[in-house]
């Protein structure tokens, strides 16, 4: 009987040590997935800017040809041959990329923390100050844990409607707070 009590005591001690560590590791893995989504958003924005003369969309649903038209560039043919109707995510904000959309983000781009209908990406209003804020997280419209925020930044006060010369990407961590990583193109 003493051996059984000793075994339960040892198992209890191990559980006390390992369960908090497991929870911490689980949260960290979710935050790594959010950072990966932020990087995918950044890559998609840079791909789009390569066909839009270095400009970025006003939101994640803006088409390439909307920007090219505003910049007086010739339009591109539509997908799947070319990228004229391609956008970052098919809509400005959302939880799942529409299957019909021609997009730069991968179709499996989802919120790694919360299931749909929780937002995976959110297009914030244009940030218009010349200088960046001290903390980009203070600029976003809070949504939910795991959400990646795209902030179009008009740092040159250009008069374009569909595009901006800069951006910031901010992520919300696994509990909805600041992930403390800002991907900024000035």
C-alpha positions in Angstrom: 0.0 0.0 0.0 2.9 2.4 0.9 4.4 1.7 -2.5 1.2 2.6 -4.3 0.9 5.9 -2.3 4.5 6.6 -3.1 3.9 6.0 -6.8 0.9 8.3 -6.9 2.9 11.0 -5.0 5.7 10.8 -7.6 3.2 10.9 -10.5 1.5 13.9 -8.9 4.9 15.8 -8.5 5.7 15.1 -12.2 2.3 16.3 -13.3 2.7 19.5 -11.2 6.0 20.2 -13.0 5.0 19.1 -16.6 1.5 20.5 -17.0 2.5 24.2 -16.7 5.4 23.6 -19.1 3.1 21.9 -21.6 0.6 24.8 -21.5 3.5 27.3 -22.0 4.9 25.3 -24.9 1.4 25.1 -26.5 0.9 28.9 -26.3 4.4 29.4 -27.8 3.6 27.1 -30.7 0.5 29.1 -31.5 2.5 32.3 -31.4 5.0 30.8 -33.8 2.2 29.9 -36.2 0.9 33.5 -36.0 4.3 34.9 -36.8 4.4 32.5 -39.8 1.1 34.0 -40.9 2.5 37.5 -40.6 5.4 36.5 -42.8 3.1 35.0 -45.4 1.1 38.3 -45.4 4.4 40.2 -45.9 5.5 37.9 -48.8 2.1 38.3 -50.5 2.2 42.1 -50.2 5.7 42.2 -51.7 4.7 40.0 -54.5 1.7 42.2 -55.3 3.9 45.4 -55.1 6.2 43.9 -57.7 3.5 44.2 -60.4 2.1 47.4 -58.9 5.1 49.6 -59.3 6.1 49.3 -55.7 2.8 50.3 -54.2 0.6 48.3 -51.8 -3.1 47.7 -51.7 -5.5 49.8 -49.5 -6.9 46.5 -48.2 -6.5 42.7 -48.7 -9.3 42.7 -51.2 -7.9 45.3 -53.6 -7.2 44.0 -57.1 -3.9 44.5 -58.9 -5.6 46.3 -61.8 -7.3 48.7 -59.4 -3.8 49.8 -58.4 -2.4 49.7 -61.9 -5.3 51.8 -63.2 -4.7 54.5 -60.6 -1.0 54.5 -61.4 -1.7 54.9 -65.1 -0.1 51.5 -65.8 -1.5 49.1 -68.5 -3.9 46.5 -67.0 -2.9 42.9 -66.7 -5.0 40.0 -68.0 -7.2 38.3 -65.5 -6.3 35.0 -63.7 -5.4 32.3 -64.2 -3.3 33.6 -67.2 -2.1 36.7 -65.5 -2.7 38.7 -62.3 -5.1 41.5 -63.1 -7.9 40.4 -60.7 -5.5 39.0 -58.1 -5.6 40.4 -54.6 -4.0 39.5 -51.3 -6.9 37.5 -49.8 -10.0 38.0 -52.0 -11.7 40.2 -49.4 -10.5 43.0 -47.1 -11.0 40.9 -43.9 -12.0 37.3 -43.3 -11.6 33.9 -41.7 -11.3 31.7 -44.9 -10.0 32.7 -48.3 -12.8 32.3 -50.9 -12.2 29.3 -53.1 -13.1 31.3 -56.3 -10.6 34.1 -55.5 -7.3 34.6 -57.3 -5.0 35.5 -54.4 -1.4 35.9 -53.3 -1.9 34.3 -49.8 -2.2 30.5 -49.7 -5.7 29.1 -49.5 -5.0 27.4 -46.2 -4.3 30.8 -44.5 -6.4 30.5 -41.3 -6.3 31.7 -37.8 -4.0 29.2 -35.9 -5.7 29.9 -32.5 -9.4 30.2 -33.1 -11.6 28.4 -35.6 -13.9 30.2 -38.1 -15.7 32.6 -37.8 -12.8 34.1 -35.9 -10.9 36.4 -38.2 -7.6 35.2 -39.7 -6.7 38.6 -41.2 -8.1 42.1 -40.9 -7.5 45.2 -43.0 -7.2 48.3 -40.8 -7.9 51.9 -41.8 -5.1 53.7 -43.5 -2.5 55.1 -41.1 -1.7 58.6 -42.4 1.0 60.1 -40.1 4.4 60.6 -41.6 6.2 58.9 -38.7 5.4 55.4 -37.3 3.6 55.2 -34.0 5.7 54.2 -30.9 3.7 50.9 -30.9 1.9 49.6 -34.0 -0.3 47.4 -31.8 -1.9 50.6 -30.4 -3.1 51.5 -34.0 -5.0 48.3 -34.8 -8.7 47.7 -34.2 -8.6 44.8 -31.8 -10.3 41.7 -33.2 -9.3 38.3 -31.7 -6.5 36.1 -30.8 -4.4 34.8 -33.7 -5.5 37.6 -36.1 -3.0 39.2 -38.5 -3.6 42.9 -39.1 -2.7 44.7 -42.3 -2.2 48.4 -41.8 -1.8 50.4 -45.0 0.4 53.4 -44.3 0.3 56.6 -46.4 3.5 58.0 -45.0 4.1 60.3 -48.0 0.5 61.8 -48.0 -0.1 60.6 -51.5 -3.5 61.2 -53.0 -4.1 57.7 -54.3 -7.3 55.9 -53.3 -6.5 52.3 -53.9 -2.9 52.1 -52.9 -0.3 53.3 -50.4 3.5 53.4 -50.4 4.1 51.6 -47.1 2.5 49.2 -44.6 2.7 47.5 -41.3 1.7 44.0 -40.2 0.8 43.3 -36.6 -0.3 40.0 -35.1 -2.4 39.3 -32.0 -0.9 36.5 -29.9 -2.6 33.4 -28.6 -4.5 35.3 -25.9 -5.4 38.3 -28.0 -2.5 40.6 -26.9 0.5 42.1 -28.7 2.8 39.5 -30.2 5.5 42.2 -30.1 6.6 41.7 -33.7 5.9 44.4 -36.3 6.7 43.9 -40.0 7.0 47.4 -41.5 7.8 48.6 -44.9 8.5 52.4 -44.8 
